[in-house]
Amino acid sequence: MENDKIEVLEQNQETLQERVSAMSSEDRVEYFMSLSRDEAEDLFLDLPPEDQKDIFLNLSTAQQRTFLRMLSLDSMADLIQHLPENMKYEALNMLDPQTKMEVIGLLVYAEDMAGGVMTPHFLRLKPDMEVEVAIRYLRTYSKHHDETIYYTVVVDNEDKLLGVVSFRDLLLSHPTKKIGDIMETDHVSVLDTMDQEEVAQAFSDYDLSAIPVVDKDGHIKGVITPEDISQVIEEEATEDIQRIGGMEALDDPYWKTDFLTLTKKRAGWLIVLLIGETFTATAMGRYETLLQQAIVLSLFLPLIISSGGNSGSQAATLIIRSLALKEMRLRDWSRVLIREVGTGLIMGVILGLVALIRIMVWPNREALYGAHYGKVAIAVAISLTGVVLWGTITGAMLPFILRKFKADPARASAPLVATIVDITGIMIYFTVATTLLKGILL
């Protein structure tokens, strides 16, 4: 029963956070000011930094100091990064000298780097320390630090990372045993300049509870925990989805993105796609005489190019996601090509047969498609097979091409693939139709 109450409270808190984040800045501040001190503290700790900023800027100096000092070091850095330039220095001066130096150390890094995500508070041990002494130190440390502790790192006198020790190994080892004898040297660490998306991938690949962060010389800088990276995973997934949808990724949530920025982010890709589609019109113009001679061909044009675009979009989405999850590497492009050629060919044949049967059994087919409807059906079926095959290959290979040139594969958006396949699909369709219907309808 007690667990049920806790779960309900957590759900209510989550709903409250969502409601507050969806508010305008003015409403958010007004609502925050109406809360009791305890409620305000709980809400402030749970809000993302961009929402904390709105509230922070409307507090008195004394309140700002209190609420800022409530945050963990990495959360302090996140909030200060979102403040206006003229307020950053004032906020730093609200901290004690030691904390100020630690926060400045985090602000050196960009927000999307491992150094910008890490916490600089962590347990560090020396290799010559005895297990019993290490456990006493751990207990003392835990009394003065609120950070979640997963394991300890072992460093030398120059603070270079030597290994890690789990709490389990500490508790099960003999009290007089040296830390250097029980530490794990085959560990995973990340550079402080590594992109946060790669850090998130490392958590997934190695099923880690925490990752030490080091500089290029191997000096320990901090530790990243699952709590630090959970928001990163959500942000990166959101960016990929937005790019796949055919737009630039938004820097802020939808309701926090101003109208002009939202329009600019979306209009840019629409202009690119529009220019691409003008080549479709150019391709259509090239076959204008052909269409006048056999108007029936225009009836199946939407079917042909949409099927190619759909198959290409499917392939692009699958490959983009697989690349993001590191299920495949750049060197796998040839294997993917072989696999997708087979898949595209089979799907094309299936769709071609469906179209063929549809035309051949349709009532009044001769009145609709002319006396040579059988030949038209064959031309449509063969064209569908070719266009679907080509669309699948295009959708599968475009993400690899972008990755090769250091671009984000997610930019191989479904609309972009569809636009490319539209142009080539028209050429395939009319080439097949010209070959099969020459001397009959043409």
C-alpha positions in Angstrom: 0.0 0.0 0.0 2.8 2.3 0.9 4.5 1.6 -2.4 1.3 2.5 -4.3 1.2 5.9 -2.5 4.8 6.6 -3.4 4.1 5.7 -7.1 1.0 8.0 -7.2 3.1 10.8 -5.7 5.8 10.3 -8.3 3.3 10.3 -11.1 1.7 13.5 -9.8 5.1 15.2 -9.5 5.9 14.2 -13.1 2.6 15.6 -14.3 3.3 18.8 -12.4 6.7 19.1 -14.1 5.2 18.6 -17.5 2.5 21.2 -16.8 5.0 23.8 -15.5 7.3 23.2 -18.5 4.4 23.8 -20.9 3.5 27.1 -19.3 4.7 30.4 -20.7 7.6 32.1 -18.8 5.3 34.6 -17.1 2.8 31.9 -16.0 5.7 29.6 -14.8 7.1 32.3 -12.6 3.7 33.3 -11.2 2.8 29.7 -10.4 6.2 29.1 -8.7 5.8 32.2 -6.5 2.4 30.8 -5.3 4.0 27.6 -3.9 5.1 27.0 -0.4 8.9 26.9 0.3 9.1 23.1 0.4 7.0 22.8 -2.8 9.0 25.4 -4.6 12.3 23.7 -3.7 11.1 20.3 -4.9 9.9 21.8 -8.1 13.0 23.9 -8.8 15.2 20.8 -8.4 13.2 18.8 -10.8 12.8 21.4 -13.6 15.2 21.4 -16.6 17.7 24.3 -16.6 15.9 26.4 -19.2 12.8 26.5 -16.9 15.0 27.1 -13.8 16.4 30.1 -15.6 13.0 31.8 -16.0 12.4 31.4 -12.3 15.9 32.2 -11.2 15.9 35.6 -13.0 12.8 36.6 -11.1 14.0 35.8 -7.6 15.7 38.2 -5.1 19.4 38.0 -4.8 19.1 36.1 -1.5 16.6 33.6 -3.0 18.9 33.2 -6.0 21.8 32.3 -3.8 19.7 29.8 -1.8 18.2 28.0 -4.8 21.5 27.9 -6.7 23.3 26.3 -3.8 20.6 23.6 -3.6 21.7 22.2 -7.0 24.4 19.6 -7.7 27.5 20.9 -9.3 26.6 19.8 -12.9 23.1 21.2 -12.4 24.6 24.5 -11.2 26.7 24.6 -14.4 23.7 23.8 -16.6 21.7 26.6 -15.0 24.5 29.2 -15.3 25.1 28.3 -18.9 21.5 29.2 -19.7 21.7 32.6 -17.9 22.3 35.8 -19.8 26.0 36.8 -20.0 25.7 39.6 -17.6 24.2 37.3 -14.9 26.7 34.4 -15.2 29.4 36.3 -13.3 26.9 37.3 -10.6 25.7 33.8 -10.2 29.2 32.4 -9.8 30.0 34.9 -7.1 27.1 33.6 -5.1 29.1 30.3 -4.6 31.8 29.6 -2.1 35.3 29.7 -3.6 35.8 25.9 -3.8 32.4 25.3 -5.5 32.9 28.3 -7.7 36.2 26.8 -9.0 34.5 23.4 -9.6 31.6 25.0 -11.5 34.0 27.1 -13.6 35.8 23.8 -14.5 32.5 22.4 -15.8 31.7 25.6 -17.7 34.9 25.2 -19.8 33.2 22.4 -21.6 30.4 22.7 -24.2 27.0 21.5 -22.9 27.0 18.6 -25.3 30.5 17.3 -24.3 31.2 14.6 -21.7 32.9 17.2 -19.6 29.7 19.3 -19.6 27.6 16.3 -18.5 29.9 14.8 -15.8 29.9 15.5 -12.1 33.3 16.4 -10.6 32.4 14.8 -7.2 33.4 11.2 -7.0 35.3 8.7 -4.8 38.9 8.3 -5.5 41.3 5.9 -3.9 45.0 5.2 -4.0 46.4 1.8 -5.0 48.4 1.4 -1.8 45.4 2.0 0.4 44.1 -0.9 2.5 40.5 -2.0 2.0 39.5 -1.3 5.6 40.8 2.3 5.3 39.0 2.7 2.0 35.7 1.6 3.5 36.0 4.1 6.4 36.8 6.9 3.8 33.8 5.9 1.8 31.5 6.2 4.9 32.9 9.6 5.7 32.6 10.8 2.1 29.0 9.7 1.8 28.0 11.8 4.9 29.1 15.0 3.2 28.1 14.4 -0.5 24.6 13.8 -1.8 25.8 12.4 -5.2 24.8 8.9 -6.1 27.9 6.7 -5.7 28.3 3.6 -7.9 31.9 2.7 -7.5 35.3 4.2 -6.7 38.1 5.2 -9.1 41.7 4.5 -8.4 44.3 7.2 -9.2 48.0 7.7 -8.8 49.6 10.8 -7.2 49.1 12.8 -10.4 45.4 12.0 -10.5 45.8 9.7 -13.5 43.1 7.0 -13.7 44.5 3.5 -12.9 41.3 1.5 -12.5 38.0 1.2 -10.7 36.7 -0.8 -7.7 33.1 -1.9 -7.1 31.6 -1.7 -3.7 31.0 -5.5 -3.8 34.7 -6.1 -4.2 35.5 -3.7 -1.4 33.1 -5.5 1.0 34.1 -9.0 0.1 37.9 -8.4 0.2 40.1 -8.9 3.2 40.4 -5.7 5.3 44.2 -5.6 4.9 44.3 -6.2 1.2 45.5 -3.4 -1.0 43.2 -1.5 -3.4 45.7 -2.0 -6.2 45.3 -5.8 -5.8 41.5 -5.8 -6.2 40.9 -2.9 -8.7 39.7 -3.6 -12.2 42.1 -2.2 -14.8 40.1 -3.3 -17.8 37.6 -0.5 -17.6 35.8 1.9 -19.9 36.5 5.6 -19.8 35.7 8.5 -22.1 37.5 11.7 -23.0 36.2 14.9 -21.6 35.7 16.3 -25.1 33.7 13.3 -26.4 30.2 14.1 -27.8 27.4 13.3 -25.3 25.7 11.0 -27.9 28.8 8.8 -28.0 28.8 8.7 -24.2 25.2 7.6 -24.2 26.1 4.9 -26.7 29.0 3.7 -24.4 26.5 3.2 -21.6 24.3 1.1 -23.9 27.2 -0.9 -25.4 28.8 -1.9 -22.1 25.8 -1.8 -19.7 27.7 0.5 -17.3 26.6 2.0 -14.0 29.0 4.9 -14.4 31.8 6.1 -16.7 35.0 7.9 -15.6 35.8 11.0 -17.6 39.5 11.7 -18.4 41.5 14.3 -20.3 43.8 13.5 -23.2 46.7 12.8 -20.7 44.6 10.3 -18.7 43.9 12.6 -15.7 40.5 11.9 -14.1 38.1 14.8 -14.4 34.8 13.5 -13.2 32.2 10.7 -13.5 29.1 10.3 -15.6 26.1 8.4 -14.1 22.9 7.1 -15.7 21.1 10.1 -14.2 23.5 12.5 -16.0 23.0 10.8 -19.3 19.2 10.0 -19.3 18.3 13.5 -20.5 21.0 13.3 -23.2 19.5 10.1 -24.6 16.1 11.7 -24.9 17.5 14.9 -26.5 19.6 13.0 -29.1 16.6 10.7 -30.0 14.4 13.8 -30.4 16.9 15.5 -32.7 17.2 12.4 -34.9 13.4 12.1 -35.1 13.1 15.7 -36.1 15.8 15.4 -38.8 14.2 12.2 -40.2 11.0 14.1 -40.4 12.7 16.6 -42.8 13.6 19.6 -40.7 16.5 21.0 -38.6 16.6 19.8 -35.0 15.1 22.3 -32.5 17.4 23.5 -29.8 14.5 23.9 -27.3 11.2 22.1 -26.7 8.3 23.0 -29.1 6.6 25.5 -26.8 9.8 27.2 -25.9 10.9 27.7 -29.5 9.8 31.1 -30.7 7.7 31.4 -33.8 10.4 32.8 -36.1 12.9 30.1 -35.1 10.3 27.4 -35.5 9.5 28.6 -39.0 13.1 29.0 -40.0 14.0 25.5 -38.8 11.2 24.0 -40.9 11.2 26.3 -43.9 14.9 25.7 -44.7 14.4 22.0 -45.5 11.1 22.7 -47.3 12.9 25.0 -49.7 15.6 22.4 -50.4 12.8 19.8 -51.0 10.9 22.2 -53.2 13.9 22.8 -55.3 14.4 19.1 -55.6 10.8 18.6 -56.7 11.3 21.2 -59.5 13.6 18.6 -61.1 10.6 16.3 -60.9 8.7 18.8 -63.0 11.6 19.1 -65.4 11.7 15.3 -65.8 7.9 15.3 -66.4 8.4 18.0 -69.1 10.9 15.8 -70.9 8.2 13.1 -71.4 5.4 15.5 -72.2 5.0 14.2 -75.8 5.0 10.7 -74.5 2.1 11.5 -72.1 0.1 13.2 -74.9 0.4 10.0 -77.0 -0.5 7.7 -74.1 -2.4 9.6 -71.5 -3.2 6.3 -69.7 0.5 6.3 -68.4 -0.2 9.4 -66.3 -2.8 7.4 -64.3 -0.1 5.2 -62.7 2.5 7.9 -62.2 1.6 8.7 -58.6 1.5 5.0 -57.8 4.9 4.4 -59.2 6.8 7.3 -57.6 5.0 7.0 -54.2 5.9 3.3 -53.9 9.5 4.1 -54.7 9.6 6.9 -52.1 7.9 4.8 -49.5 10.4 1.9 -50.0 13.3 4.4 -49.8 12.0 6.0 -46.7 11.6 2.6 -45.0 15.2 1.7 -45.8 16.6 5.1 -44.8 14.8 4.9 -41.4 16.1 1.4 -40.7 19.7 2.2 -41.6 19.8 5.6 -39.8 18.6 3.9 -36.6 21.0 1.0 -36.9 23.9 3.4 -37.4 22.8 5.4 -34.4 22.7 2.2 -32.2 26.1 1.1 -33.6 24.4 -2.1 -34.9 26.4 -1.4 -38.1 29.5 0.5 -39.1 30.5 2.5 -42.1 32.5 -0.5 -43.4 29.3 -2.6 -43.5 27.9 -0.7 -46.5 28.6 -3.4 -49.0 26.8 -6.1 -46.9 23.9 -3.7 -46.4 23.8 -3.1 -50.2 23.6 -6.8 -51.0 20.9 -7.4 -48.4 18.8 -4.4 -49.5 19.1 -5.3 -53.2 17.6 -8.6 -52.4 14.9 -7.1 -50.1 14.1 -4.3 -52.6 13.8 -6.8 -55.5 11.4 -9.1 -53.7 9.3 -6.1 -52.5 9.3 -4.7 -56.0 8.2 -8.0 -57.5 5.4 -8.3 -54.9 4.1 -4.8 -55.5 4.5 -5.3 -59.3 2.4 -8.4 -59.2 -0.3 -6.7 -57.0 -0.5 -3.8 -59.5 -0.6 -6.3 -62.5 -3.5 -8.3 -60.9 -5.3 -5.1 -60.0 -5.2 -3.8 -63.6 -6.1 -7.2 -65.2 -9.1 -7.9 -63.0 -10.5 -4.4 -62.6 -14.1 -4.0 -64.0 -14.2 -1.9 -67.2 -10.5 -2.2 -67.5 -10.6 -1.9 -71.3 -12.6 1.3 -71.1 -10.4 2.8 -68.4 -6.9 1.7 -69.7 -7.6 1.0 -73.4 -7.4 -2.1 -75.6 -3.8 -2.7 -74.7 -4.4 -2.7 -70.9 -2.4 -6.0 -70.6 0.8 -4.4 -72.0 0.2 -1.3 -69.8 -0.2 -3.6 -66.8 3.2 -5.3 -67.6 4.9 -1.9 -68.0 3.5 -0.8 -64.7 4.6 -4.0 -62.9 8.1 -3.9 -64.3 8.4 -0.2 -63.5 7.2 -0.8 -60.0 9.8 -3.5 -59.5 12.6 -1.2 -60.7 11.5 1.9 -58.9 11.0 0.1 -55.5 14.4 -1.6 -56.0 16.1 1.7 -56.7 14.3 3.5 -53.9 15.4 0.8 -51.4 19.0 1.1 -52.6 18.9 4.9 -52.4 17.4 5.0 -48.9 19.9 2.4 -47.6 23.0 4.0 -49.1 22.3 7.7 -48.5 22.9 7.5 -44.7 26.3 5.8 -45.4 27.3 8.5 -47.8 26.4 11.2 -45.3 28.4 9.4 -42.6 31.4 9.0 -44.9 31.5 12.8 -45.3 31.1 13.4 -41.5 27.5 14.5 -41.8 24.7 13.3 -39.6 23.0 10.2 -41.2 19.7 11.4 -39.8 19.8 14.1 -42.5 18.8 11.4 -45.0 15.3 12.3 -44.1 12.3 10.5 -45.5 11.2 13.5 -47.5 14.7 13.9 -49.0 14.8 10.3 -50.1 11.3 10.5 -51.5 12.3 13.6 -53.5 15.4 11.9 -55.0 13.4 8.8 -55.9 10.6 10.8 -57.5 13.0 12.2 -60.1 14.6 8.9 -60.9 11.3 7.0 -60.6 9.8 9.0 -63.5 12.8 8.3 -65.7 12.6 4.5 -64.9 8.9 4.4 -65.5 8.9 6.2 -68.9 12.0 4.3 -70.1 10.2 1.0 -69.4 7.0 2.2 -70.9 8.8 3.5 -74.1 10.5 0.1 -74.5 7.4 -2.0 -74.0 4.8 0.1 -75.7 6.7 1.5 -78.7 4.7 0.7 -81.8 1.6 -0.1 -79.7 0.6 3.1 -77.9 3.6 5.2 -78.8 
